[in-house]
Amino acid sequence: MIEIHDTAPDVHVQPAEYTRLLGYPAGWILGDRARELADSARNWYARHGHPWVYARQAGVLRTGDDTIVIDGVTFSSTRLRNTLHAAGAHSAFLVAVSAGPELEQEAQVRWREEKPDEYFFLEMYGSAVVEHLVMMTGARLCAWADTDDSAVLPHYSPGYSEWSIEEQPNLLELIGRTRRDAIPLELLDSGMLRPKKSLLAVFGLTRHTDRVARLSDLSPCENCSFVACQYRRSPYRRAQEVSDSLLPVVTAEAPGEAASLDRNRYKVSLKALQRWSEERLSIAARPDGGVDAVFRYEGTTCKNTGRPLQFHYHVSLGPRDEGYVIREQSCGPAPDDAGHTSMCRYITHPEQLMTSIDRERPLNGRPLDDVVRWRRPASP
């Protein structure tokens, strides 16, 4: 059983995440005054903040028809139950994180001093710290799970869609059952926590990594119906919609070429490919008859922490009469993307990962038709 008790976790909030929580759109550059306030909040917390993290693996996990039972405690969350059941989860991690009481106290001081801007920037930085702690805890659990041939599912918490905040007391009692001294939290009658910049969460654990790879609906944002939320990372999807990733694989055959392409199948549904070509692909013709294309990949950080990310694939092709030879290729994070920094490999070996991505240029110098017949080598 794994247990984590860290009273001095590293806190390096990504600027893009802090900017998002402040309510600015993606890619926004803070002005002079906003930058001053943001830096002041960050520097104050670096000097005075005392964040902490506690996590432990549960002993027993069972999923019923509408409930989850963790170490004998029953929770009623349809969303969490369905996620754990669909992924074939066999265990769970119980997590508590907090930015500590200092930031909340200082924010109240700024409010009483009639400094609402400073109050707001401190409050939002506290929220960013909590998100960062949850993300980093997930990454640590992910690293452990990889050694166990398992996958950690994205966290879920009381107060999220389809999990009542009224069950927060039960979760707090369960998490602290073995180490209550490690969780300096107070529970209010409303179910909220004090310090308020704190969070309790459950991360599912499964050995069915093949199932997790097909589950695209694990982000809490995608299942939260508060569409107007300014902090949303990904759009809300109706619960009854079927993910394109679950559509059957369809053979891609050009008319009159069924015999030659019979063994070549796309691994993604044609419906998804059609939509992506309309929404994510940009093509520009060059004067020499060649083509420049950019594909915007949108996904999440593999099978574990579930952070949204975007990568741009750039490809330059030669003219049609030369067979659209692949002349140049490159891949890298989108200019405003911060999600790639939450990838497990990036957290442990950032330079190695980015260098590997930059150097990968399969089929360079070969005609575009070869892509259909290409069999990508398996990763070691």
Secondary structure, DSSP 8 states (H G I E B T S, - for coil): --EEEESS------HHHHHHHTT--TT----HHHHHHHHHHHHHHHHH---EEEEEE-S-EEE-SS-EEETTEEE--HHHHHHHHHHTEEEEEEEEEE--HHHHHHHHHHHHTT-HHHHHHHHHHHHHHHHHHHHHHHHHHHHHHHHTT-EE---B-TTSTTS-GGGHHHHHHHHTTS-GGG---EE-TTS-EESSSEEEEEEEEES-HHHHTT-----GGGG---TT-TT-SS----TT---GGGS-------TT-HHHHTT---SS-HHHHHHHHHHTEEEEE-TTS-EEEEEEEEEESTTTT--EEEEEEEEEE--GGGT-BEEEEEEEE-TT--GGGGSHHHHH-HHHHHHHHHH--TTTTSBTTHHHH-------
